Amino acid sequence: MNIKPIKNEQDYQQSFTEVEQLWGAEHRSDEHDKIDILVTLIEAF
């Protein structure tokens, strides 16, 4: 899992796109955990 802080609009768009691609991941999977982390970063941005 390679996650970095969102520092600008490009980082924001990349994170949002990744969440869209992972959406529907099985609960309690690594992909679902990644969604949780990315959404937290997106909200903080």
PDBQT receptor file of N, H, CA, C and O in Angstrom, charges set to zero:
ATOM      1  N   MET A   1       0.862  -1.165   0.000  1.00  0.00    +0.000 N 
ATOM      2  CA  MET A   1       0.000   0.000   0.000  1.00  0.00    +0.000 C 
ATOM      3  C   MET A   1       0.906   1.225   0.000  1.00  0.00    +0.000 C 
ATOM      4  O   MET A   1       1.694   1.424   0.924  1.00  0.00    +0.000 OA
ATOM      5  N   ASN A   2       0.789   2.043  -1.041  1.00  0.00    +0.000 N 
ATOM      6  H   ASN A   2       0.148   1.881  -1.792  1.00  0.00    +0.000 HD
ATOM      7  CA  ASN A   2       1.613   3.232  -1.170  1.00  0.00    +0.000 C 
ATOM      8  C   ASN A   2       0.709   4.458  -1.091  1.00  0.00    +0.000 C 
ATOM      9  O   ASN A   2       0.087   4.846  -2.080  1.00  0.00    +0.000 OA
ATOM     10  N   ILE A   3       0.641   5.059   0.084  1.00  0.00    +0.000 N 
ATOM     11  H   ILE A   3       1.146   4.744   0.888  1.00  0.00    +0.000 HD
ATOM     12  CA  ILE A   3      -0.223   6.220   0.297  1.00  0.00    +0.000 C 
ATOM     13  C   ILE A   3       0.644   7.380   0.748  1.00  0.00    +0.000 C 
ATOM     14  O   ILE A   3       1.539   7.217   1.578  1.00  0.00    +0.000 OA
ATOM     15  N   LYS A   4       0.369   8.565   0.187  1.00  0.00    +0.000 N 
ATOM     16  H   LYS A   4      -0.357   8.698  -0.488  1.00  0.00    +0.000 HD
ATOM     17  CA  LYS A   4       1.123   9.753   0.566  1.00  0.00    +0.000 C 
ATOM     18  C   LYS A   4       0.146  10.889   0.857  1.00  0.00    +0.000 C 
ATOM     19  O   LYS A   4      -1.016  10.815   0.458  1.00  0.00    +0.000 OA
ATOM     20  N   PRO A   5       0.593  11.931   1.540  1.00  0.00    +0.000 N 
ATOM     21  CA  PRO A   5      -0.284  13.059   1.833  1.00  0.00    +0.000 C 
ATOM     22  C   PRO A   5      -0.793  13.727   0.555  1.00  0.00    +0.000 C 
ATOM     23  O   PRO A   5      -0.139  13.690  -0.487  1.00  0.00    +0.000 OA
ATOM     24  N   ILE A   6      -1.958  14.330   0.657  1.00  0.00    +0.000 N 
ATOM     25  H   ILE A   6      -2.490  14.360   1.504  1.00  0.00    +0.000 HD
ATOM     26  CA  ILE A   6      -2.515  15.110  -0.455  1.00  0.00    +0.000 C 
ATOM     27  C   ILE A   6      -2.059  16.550  -0.256  1.00  0.00    +0.000 C 
ATOM     28  O   ILE A   6      -2.432  17.206   0.716  1.00  0.00    +0.000 OA
ATOM     29  N   LYS A   7      -1.242  17.030  -1.198  1.00  0.00    +0.000 N 
ATOM     30  H   LYS A   7      -0.939  16.496  -1.988  1.00  0.00    +0.000 HD
ATOM     31  CA  LYS A   7      -0.655  18.365  -1.063  1.00  0.00    +0.000 C 
ATOM     32  C   LYS A   7      -1.173  19.356  -2.093  1.00  0.00    +0.000 C 
ATOM     33  O   LYS A   7      -0.984  20.563  -1.941  1.00  0.00    +0.000 OA
ATOM     34  N   ASN A   8      -1.829  18.854  -3.149  1.00  0.00    +0.000 N 
ATOM     35  H   ASN A   8      -1.982  17.874  -3.272  1.00  0.00    +0.000 HD
ATOM     36  CA  ASN A   8      -2.302  19.766  -4.190  1.00  0.00    +0.000 C 
ATOM     37  C   ASN A   8      -3.481  19.126  -4.934  1.00  0.00    +0.000 C 
ATOM     38  O   ASN A   8      -3.883  18.003  -4.632  1.00  0.00    +0.000 OA
ATOM     39  N   GLU A   9      -4.015  19.844  -5.891  1.00  0.00    +0.000 N 
ATOM     40  H   GLU A   9      -3.688  20.757  -6.137  1.00  0.00    +0.000 HD
ATOM     41  CA  GLU A   9      -5.187  19.381  -6.630  1.00  0.00    +0.000 C 
ATOM     42  C   GLU A   9      -4.911  18.082  -7.395  1.00  0.00    +0.000 C 
ATOM     43  O   GLU A   9      -5.784  17.219  -7.483  1.00  0.00    +0.000 OA
ATOM     44  N   GLN A  10      -3.731  17.944  -7.935  1.00  0.00    +0.000 N 
ATOM     45  H   GLN A  10      -3.022  18.645  -7.864  1.00  0.00    +0.000 HD
ATOM     46  CA  GLN A  10      -3.381  16.724  -8.673  1.00  0.00    +0.000 C 
ATOM     47  C   GLN A  10      -3.382  15.505  -7.738  1.00  0.00    +0.000 C 
ATOM     48  O   GLN A  10      -3.915  14.452  -8.087  1.00  0.00    +0.000 OA
ATOM     49  N   ASP A  11      -2.787  15.653  -6.562  1.00  0.00    +0.000 N 
ATOM     50  H   ASP A  11      -2.353  16.509  -6.278  1.00  0.00    +0.000 HD
ATOM     51  CA  ASP A  11      -2.808  14.567  -5.578  1.00  0.00    +0.000 C 
ATOM     52  C   ASP A  11      -4.247  14.228  -5.200  1.00  0.00    +0.000 C 
ATOM     53  O   ASP A  11      -4.605  13.058  -5.064  1.00  0.00    +0.000 OA
ATOM     54  N   TYR A  12      -5.062  15.259  -5.034  1.00  0.00    +0.000 N 
ATOM     55  H   TYR A  12      -4.771  16.209  -5.145  1.00  0.00    +0.000 HD
ATOM     56  CA  TYR A  12      -6.471  15.072  -4.681  1.00  0.00    +0.000 C 
ATOM     57  C   TYR A  12      -7.187  14.265  -5.764  1.00  0.00    +0.000 C 
ATOM     58  O   TYR A  12      -7.892  13.305  -5.456  1.00  0.00    +0.000 OA
ATOM     59  N   GLN A  13      -7.012  14.646  -7.016  1.00  0.00    +0.000 N 
ATOM     60  H   GLN A  13      -6.439  15.426  -7.267  1.00  0.00    +0.000 HD
ATOM     61  CA  GLN A  13      -7.677  13.954  -8.120  1.00  0.00    +0.000 C 
ATOM     62  C   GLN A  13      -7.214  12.495  -8.219  1.00  0.00    +0.000 C 
ATOM     63  O   GLN A  13      -8.026  11.601  -8.455  1.00  0.00    +0.000 OA
ATOM     64  N   GLN A  14      -5.925  12.261  -8.039  1.00  0.00    +0.000 N 
ATOM     65  H   GLN A  14      -5.266  12.987  -7.847  1.00  0.00    +0.000 HD
ATOM     66  CA  GLN A  14      -5.399  10.894  -8.096  1.00  0.00    +0.000 C 
ATOM     67  C   GLN A  14      -5.989  10.041  -6.973  1.00  0.00    +0.000 C 
ATOM     68  O   GLN A  14      -6.351   8.885  -7.192  1.00  0.00    +0.000 OA
ATOM     69  N   SER A  15      -6.081  10.604  -5.791  1.00  0.00    +0.000 N 
ATOM     70  H   SER A  15      -5.787  11.542  -5.613  1.00  0.00    +0.000 HD
ATOM     71  CA  SER A  15      -6.644   9.875  -4.661  1.00  0.00    +0.000 C 
ATOM     72  C   SER A  15      -8.120   9.571  -4.900  1.00  0.00    +0.000 C 
ATOM     73  O   SER A  15      -8.581   8.462  -4.630  1.00  0.00    +0.000 OA
ATOM     74  N   PHE A  16      -8.851  10.547  -5.400  1.00  0.00    +0.000 N 
ATOM     75  H   PHE A  16      -8.476  11.448  -5.619  1.00  0.00    +0.000 HD
ATOM     76  CA  PHE A  16     -10.274  10.370  -5.673  1.00  0.00    +0.000 C 
ATOM     77  C   PHE A  16     -10.483   9.284  -6.730  1.00  0.00    +0.000 C 
ATOM     78  O   PHE A  16     -11.374   8.445  -6.594  1.00  0.00    +0.000 OA
ATOM     79  N   THR A  17      -9.672   9.302  -7.771  1.00  0.00    +0.000 N 
ATOM     80  H   THR A  17      -8.948   9.983  -7.881  1.00  0.00    +0.000 HD
ATOM     81  CA  THR A  17      -9.765   8.288  -8.824  1.00  0.00    +0.000 C 
ATOM     82  C   THR A  17      -9.475   6.900  -8.258  1.00  0.00    +0.000 C 
ATOM     83  O   THR A  17     -10.137   5.926  -8.614  1.00  0.00    +0.000 OA
ATOM     84  N   GLU A  18      -8.496   6.821  -7.390  1.00  0.00    +0.000 N 
ATOM     85  H   GLU A  18      -7.958   7.612  -7.101  1.00  0.00    +0.000 HD
ATOM     86  CA  GLU A  18      -8.161   5.525  -6.803  1.00  0.00    +0.000 C 
ATOM     87  C   GLU A  18      -9.310   5.003  -5.933  1.00  0.00    +0.000 C 
ATOM     88  O   GLU A  18      -9.610   3.809  -5.950  1.00  0.00    +0.000 OA
ATOM     89  N   VAL A  19      -9.945   5.892  -5.182  1.00  0.00    +0.000 N 
ATOM     90  H   VAL A  19      -9.701   6.861  -5.168  1.00  0.00    +0.000 HD
ATOM     91  CA  VAL A  19     -11.107   5.487  -4.383  1.00  0.00    +0.000 C 
ATOM     92  C   VAL A  19     -12.212   4.953  -5.290  1.00  0.00    +0.000 C 
ATOM     93  O   VAL A  19     -12.827   3.931  -4.987  1.00  0.00    +0.000 OA
ATOM     94  N   GLU A  20     -12.462   5.634  -6.390  1.00  0.00    +0.000 N 
ATOM     95  H   GLU A  20     -11.963   6.464  -6.637  1.00  0.00    +0.000 HD
ATOM     96  CA  GLU A  20     -13.483   5.176  -7.339  1.00  0.00    +0.000 C 
ATOM     97  C   GLU A  20     -13.158   3.782  -7.870  1.00  0.00    +0.000 C 
ATOM     98  O   GLU A  20     -14.052   2.948  -8.012  1.00  0.00    +0.000 OA
ATOM     99  N   GLN A  21     -11.903   3.531  -8.159  1.00  0.00    +0.000 N 
ATOM    100  H   GLN A  21     -11.176   4.208  -8.044  1.00  0.00    +0.000 HD
ATOM    101  CA  GLN A  21     -11.494   2.230  -8.697  1.00  0.00    +0.000 C 
ATOM    102  C   GLN A  21     -11.612   1.124  -7.654  1.00  0.00    +0.000 C 
ATOM    103  O   GLN A  21     -11.910  -0.022  -7.991  1.00  0.00    +0.000 OA
ATOM    104  N   LEU A  22     -11.379   1.463  -6.394  1.00  0.00    +0.000 N 
ATOM    105  H   LEU A  22     -11.136   2.393  -6.120  1.00  0.00    +0.000 HD
ATOM    106  CA  LEU A  22     -11.426   0.471  -5.322  1.00  0.00    +0.000 C 
ATOM    107  C   LEU A  22     -12.827   0.288  -4.747  1.00  0.00    +0.000 C 
ATOM    108  O   LEU A  22     -13.080  -0.656  -3.999  1.00  0.00    +0.000 OA
ATOM    109  N   TRP A  23     -13.742   1.204  -5.102  1.00  0.00    +0.000 N 
ATOM    110  H   TRP A  23     -13.537   1.971  -5.710  1.00  0.00    +0.000 HD
ATOM    111  CA  TRP A  23     -15.088   1.180  -4.522  1.00  0.00    +0.000 C 
ATOM    112  C   TRP A  23     -15.716  -0.190  -4.704  1.00  0.00    +0.000 C 
ATOM    113  O   TRP A  23     -15.645  -0.770  -5.787  1.00  0.00    +0.000 OA
ATOM    114  N   GLY A  24     -16.320  -0.701  -3.668  1.00  0.00    +0.000 N 
ATOM    115  H   GLY A  24     -16.378  -0.230  -2.788  1.00  0.00    +0.000 HD
ATOM    116  CA  GLY A  24     -16.941  -2.012  -3.722  1.00  0.00    +0.000 C 
ATOM    117  C   GLY A  24     -16.020  -3.121  -3.236  1.00  0.00    +0.000 C 
ATOM    118  O   GLY A  24     -16.370  -4.300  -3.301  1.00  0.00    +0.000 OA
ATOM    119  N   ALA A  25     -14.844  -2.744  -2.749  1.00  0.00    +0.000 N 
ATOM    120  H   ALA A  25     -14.560  -1.787  -2.695  1.00  0.00    +0.000 HD
ATOM    121  CA  ALA A  25     -13.903  -3.740  -2.242  1.00  0.00    +0.000 C 
ATOM    122  C   ALA A  25     -14.529  -4.482  -1.066  1.00  0.00    +0.000 C 
ATOM    123  O   ALA A  25     -15.350  -3.940  -0.326  1.00  0.00    +0.000 OA
ATOM    124  N   GLU A  26     -14.125  -5.711  -0.921  1.00  0.00    +0.000 N 
ATOM    125  H   GLU A  26     -13.458  -6.152  -1.522  1.00  0.00    +0.000 HD
ATOM    126  CA  GLU A  26     -14.644  -6.544   0.153  1.00  0.00    +0.000 C 
ATOM    127  C   GLU A  26     -14.289  -5.949   1.510  1.00  0.00    +0.000 C 
ATOM    128  O   GLU A  26     -13.155  -5.532   1.746  1.00  0.00    +0.000 OA
ATOM    129  N   HIS A  27     -15.275  -5.918   2.391  1.00  0.00    +0.000 N 
ATOM    130  H   HIS A  27     -16.196  -6.257   2.199  1.00  0.00    +0.000 HD
ATOM    131  CA  HIS A  27     -15.088  -5.397   3.742  1.00  0.00    +0.000 C 
ATOM    132  C   HIS A  27     -13.955  -6.149   4.441  1.00  0.00    +0.000 C 
ATOM    133  O   HIS A  27     -13.843  -7.369   4.316  1.00  0.00    +0.000 OA
ATOM    134  N   ARG A  28     -13.134  -5.429   5.162  1.00  0.00    +0.000 N 
ATOM    135  H   ARG A  28     -13.225  -4.438   5.264  1.00  0.00    +0.000 HD
ATOM    136  CA  ARG A  28     -11.986  -5.953   5.910  1.00  0.00    +0.000 C 
ATOM    137  C   ARG A  28     -10.847  -6.448   5.023  1.00  0.00    +0.000 C 
ATOM    138  O   ARG A  28     -10.002  -7.221   5.473  1.00  0.00    +0.000 OA
ATOM    139  N   SER A  29     -10.822  -6.014   3.786  1.00  0.00    +0.000 N 
ATOM    140  H   SER A  29     -11.509  -5.386   3.421  1.00  0.00    +0.000 HD
ATOM    141  CA  SER A  29      -9.713  -6.347   2.895  1.00  0.00    +0.000 C 
ATOM    142  C   SER A  29      -8.705  -5.202   2.906  1.00  0.00    +0.000 C 
ATOM    143  O   SER A  29      -8.996  -4.117   3.410  1.00  0.00    +0.000 OA
ATOM    144  N   ASP A  30      -7.529  -5.445   2.352  1.00  0.00    +0.000 N 
ATOM    145  H   ASP A  30      -7.293  -6.326   1.943  1.00  0.00    +0.000 HD
ATOM    146  CA  ASP A  30      -6.526  -4.384   2.243  1.00  0.00    +0.000 C 
ATOM    147  C   ASP A  30      -7.046  -3.233   1.387  1.00  0.00    +0.000 C 
ATOM    148  O   ASP A  30      -6.778  -2.067   1.676  1.00  0.00    +0.000 OA
ATOM    149  N   GLU A  31      -7.792  -3.568   0.327  1.00  0.00    +0.000 N 
ATOM    150  H   GLU A  31      -8.010  -4.515   0.093  1.00  0.00    +0.000 HD
ATOM    151  CA  GLU A  31      -8.345  -2.540  -0.551  1.00  0.00    +0.000 C 
ATOM    152  C   GLU A  31      -9.356  -1.666   0.194  1.00  0.00    +0.000 C 
ATOM    153  O   GLU A  31      -9.400  -0.452  -0.005  1.00  0.00    +0.000 OA
ATOM    154  N   HIS A  32     -10.156  -2.283   1.040  1.00  0.00    +0.000 N 
ATOM    155  H   HIS A  32     -10.120  -3.269   1.201  1.00  0.00    +0.000 HD
ATOM    156  CA  HIS A  32     -11.142  -1.520   1.816  1.00  0.00    +0.000 C 
ATOM    157  C   HIS A  32     -10.435  -0.607   2.812  1.00  0.00    +0.000 C 
ATOM    158  O   HIS A  32     -10.843   0.537   3.012  1.00  0.00    +0.000 OA
ATOM    159  N   ASP A  33      -9.378  -1.114   3.434  1.00  0.00    +0.000 N 
ATOM    160  H   ASP A  33      -9.047  -2.044   3.272  1.00  0.00    +0.000 HD
ATOM    161  CA  ASP A  33      -8.583  -0.284   4.351  1.00  0.00    +0.000 C 
ATOM    162  C   ASP A  33      -7.999   0.916   3.609  1.00  0.00    +0.000 C 
ATOM    163  O   ASP A  33      -7.964   2.025   4.141  1.00  0.00    +0.000 OA
ATOM    164  N   LYS A  34      -7.545   0.687   2.385  1.00  0.00    +0.000 N 
ATOM    165  H   LYS A  34      -7.574  -0.214   1.953  1.00  0.00    +0.000 HD
ATOM    166  CA  LYS A  34      -6.970   1.773   1.589  1.00  0.00    +0.000 C 
ATOM    167  C   LYS A  34      -8.024   2.830   1.292  1.00  0.00    +0.000 C 
ATOM    168  O   LYS A  34      -7.734   4.025   1.337  1.00  0.00    +0.000 OA
ATOM    169  N   ILE A  35      -9.247   2.398   0.990  1.00  0.00    +0.000 N 
ATOM    170  H   ILE A  35      -9.482   1.426   0.954  1.00  0.00    +0.000 HD
ATOM    171  CA  ILE A  35     -10.340   3.353   0.766  1.00  0.00    +0.000 C 
ATOM    172  C   ILE A  35     -10.521   4.214   2.012  1.00  0.00    +0.000 C 
ATOM    173  O   ILE A  35     -10.610   5.438   1.913  1.00  0.00    +0.000 OA
ATOM    174  N   ASP A  36     -10.577   3.584   3.181  1.00  0.00    +0.000 N 
ATOM    175  H   ASP A  36     -10.505   2.590   3.262  1.00  0.00    +0.000 HD
ATOM    176  CA  ASP A  36     -10.765   4.331   4.433  1.00  0.00    +0.000 C 
ATOM    177  C   ASP A  36      -9.684   5.396   4.620  1.00  0.00    +0.000 C 
ATOM    178  O   ASP A  36      -9.975   6.533   4.991  1.00  0.00    +0.000 OA
ATOM    179  N   ILE A  37      -8.445   5.015   4.361  1.00  0.00    +0.000 N 
ATOM    180  H   ILE A  37      -8.209   4.092   4.059  1.00  0.00    +0.000 HD
ATOM    181  CA  ILE A  37      -7.334   5.955   4.536  1.00  0.00    +0.000 C 
ATOM    182  C   ILE A  37      -7.412   7.089   3.514  1.00  0.00    +0.000 C 
ATOM    183  O   ILE A  37      -7.249   8.257   3.869  1.00  0.00    +0.000 OA
ATOM    184  N   LEU A  38      -7.661   6.751   2.254  1.00  0.00    +0.000 N 
ATOM    185  H   LEU A  38      -7.793   5.802   1.966  1.00  0.00    +0.000 HD
ATOM    186  CA  LEU A  38      -7.732   7.775   1.208  1.00  0.00    +0.000 C 
ATOM    187  C   LEU A  38      -8.887   8.747   1.455  1.00  0.00    +0.000 C 
ATOM    188  O   LEU A  38      -8.731   9.953   1.263  1.00  0.00    +0.000 OA
ATOM    189  N   VAL A  39     -10.031   8.239   1.873  1.00  0.00    +0.000 N 
ATOM    190  H   VAL A  39     -10.158   7.259   2.029  1.00  0.00    +0.000 HD
ATOM    191  CA  VAL A  39     -11.176   9.111   2.150  1.00  0.00    +0.000 C 
ATOM    192  C   VAL A  39     -10.842  10.073   3.293  1.00  0.00    +0.000 C 
ATOM    193  O   VAL A  39     -11.213  11.246   3.249  1.00  0.00    +0.000 OA
ATOM    194  N   THR A  40     -10.154   9.583   4.295  1.00  0.00    +0.000 N 
ATOM    195  H   THR A  40      -9.853   8.630   4.330  1.00  0.00    +0.000 HD
ATOM    196  CA  THR A  40      -9.742  10.462   5.395  1.00  0.00    +0.000 C 
ATOM    197  C   THR A  40      -8.823  11.567   4.903  1.00  0.00    +0.000 C 
ATOM    198  O   THR A  40      -8.970  12.725   5.295  1.00  0.00    +0.000 OA
ATOM    199  N   LEU A  41      -7.874  11.211   4.042  1.00  0.00    +0.000 N 
ATOM    200  H   LEU A  41      -7.755  10.270   3.723  1.00  0.00    +0.000 HD
ATOM    201  CA  LEU A  41      -6.963  12.215   3.483  1.00  0.00    +0.000 C 
ATOM    202  C   LEU A  41      -7.713  13.206   2.593  1.00  0.00    +0.000 C 
ATOM    203  O   LEU A  41      -7.452  14.408   2.644  1.00  0.00    +0.000 OA
ATOM    204  N   ILE A  42      -8.631  12.713   1.788  1.00  0.00    +0.000 N 
ATOM    205  H   ILE A  42      -8.844  11.736   1.747  1.00  0.00    +0.000 HD
ATOM    206  CA  ILE A  42      -9.424  13.582   0.913  1.00  0.00    +0.000 C 
ATOM    207  C   ILE A  42     -10.228  14.567   1.741  1.00  0.00    +0.000 C 
ATOM    208  O   ILE A  42     -10.250  15.759   1.435  1.00  0.00    +0.000 OA
ATOM    209  N   GLU A  43     -10.887  14.087   2.783  1.00  0.00    +0.000 N 
ATOM    210  H   GLU A  43     -10.869  13.118   3.032  1.00  0.00    +0.000 HD
ATOM    211  CA  GLU A  43     -11.677  14.975   3.644  1.00  0.00    +0.000 C 
ATOM    212  C   GLU A  43     -10.798  16.020   4.323  1.00  0.00    +0.000 C 
ATOM    213  O   GLU A  43     -11.213  17.168   4.482  1.00  0.00    +0.000 OA
ATOM    214  N   ALA A  44      -9.596  15.636   4.722  1.00  0.00    +0.000 N 
ATOM    215  H   ALA A  44      -9.259  14.704   4.593  1.00  0.00    +0.000 HD
ATOM    216  CA  ALA A  44      -8.693  16.576   5.392  1.00  0.00    +0.000 C 
ATOM    217  C   ALA A  44      -8.182  17.656   4.440  1.00  0.00    +0.000 C 
ATOM    218  O   ALA A  44      -7.888  18.775   4.861  1.00  0.00    +0.000 OA
ATOM    219  N   PHE A  45      -8.079  17.312   3.146  1.00  0.00    +0.000 N 
ATOM    220  H   PHE A  45      -8.318  16.404   2.804  1.00  0.00    +0.000 HD
ATOM    221  CA  PHE A  45      -7.591  18.265   2.173  1.00  0.00    +0.000 C 
ATOM    222  C   PHE A  45      -8.626  19.348   1.963  1.00  0.00    +0.000 C 
ATOM    223  O   PHE A  45      -8.409  20.264   1.170  1.00  0.00    +0.000 OA
TER     224      PHE A  45
